[in-house]
Amino acid sequence: MSNTVHVAVTGAAGAIGYAILPRIASGQMFGSDTKVALHLLELPQAMGALEGVVMELNDCAFPLLESIHISDNPDQAFEGINWALMIGSKPRTKGMERNDLIKDNGPIFVGQGKALLKGADDVRAVVVGNPCNTNALIAMHNAGDIPKNRFSAMTRLDQNRCMAQLATKADVGVSALTNVTIWGNHSATQYPDAANAKINGQPVFDVISDHDWLKGDMITTVQKRGAAIINARGSSSAFSAANATIDHVKSLIEATPAGNWYSAAIPSDGSYGIDEGMMFSFPLVTAADGSYSVVQGLEHTDFAKEKIQKTLDELKMEREVVKDLL
Ligand code: NAX
């Protein structure tokens, strides 16, 4: 065993950080033959809590965990990293408008984009902190000549939520589901696409006869799942988000099984008429050499086209709000 992957996690003392760190350190993200060096970034006021998290990581005695660096400075935390899992951001507070959240979080991703450029020669960045598509757009625009395809934002939790809804409705295991796409923004405008998805290789619309549900409640349930979890639990999804982050990274580095695809927000190459450079969630496949491409040729009904336009319009509006940061 010779490889060591250097992984930065921002917001490492937060709820998702707490759920994801033991899974990364135990090899569930990069495999059992890759050592892990963790670079943990937090705000100054959370460094005490982060020290506690580090004690727990040490107490797990993970054989693959080579080292842990902690910092409250992105320039230090991102030095020499291969992956940046950008989870930390300011939470939305009561009564706060989405635009204010976007404006508040933007500067974090300006600084972190610049820090990536300064410190990391060979890095891929995954943005989880919300509004994740637009935060990823900001980081990408501030990261100089780091190739744009090294940036992505996470819609995998939405994909997993959609798969779970469809599997329950069809009374099958979730592994029967393939080809599930989330189009657009990780927000309530996203379009979870069951029309191109399959259950045991058959079109979902052939297997599930309740088409009103497929075009109605299924979509809104996935769109509003985050809020439903906050209502039920009193805090937002944490281990399911950590789990989706692991799925996201694995899908980017492992060849996609033939016939399937996965969803992630990446800078658009113009596919499906989405403006080039827009951080938009598409169906993707990863090739054996580790490069990804957008799955081409999927059909969209007028219903789907309308949904995709709506989420695109929202992303354009978000881009307008942060245009000074790009
Ligand atoms: P927490 O509030 O528990 O943790 C966030 C942590 O980030 C805190 O410890 C805070 O000190 C730290 N932080 C804030 N600003 C920072 C900065 N500039 N540099 C470094 N650290 C910073 O939130 P948590 O539940 O962990 O959620 C984190 C983010 O994930 C939120 O923005 C949340 O909205 C987002 N989510 C995104 C999801 C997705 O599917 N893309 C789903 C889950 C989650 O809602």
Boltz pocket constraint, residues with backbone or C-beta under 6 A from the ligand:
constraints:
  - pocket:
      binder: B
      contacts: [[A, 10], [A, 11], [A, 12], [A, 13], [A, 14], [A, 15], [A, 16], [A, 17], [A, 41], [A, 42], [A, 43], [A, 46], [A, 87], [A, 88], [A, 89], [A, 90], [A, 91], [A, 108], [A, 127], [A, 128], [A, 129], [A, 130], [A, 131], [A, 132], [A, 154], [A, 155], [A, 156], [A, 157], [A, 158], [A, 186], [A, 226], [A, 236], [A, 237], [A, 238], [A, 241]]
      max_distance: 6.0
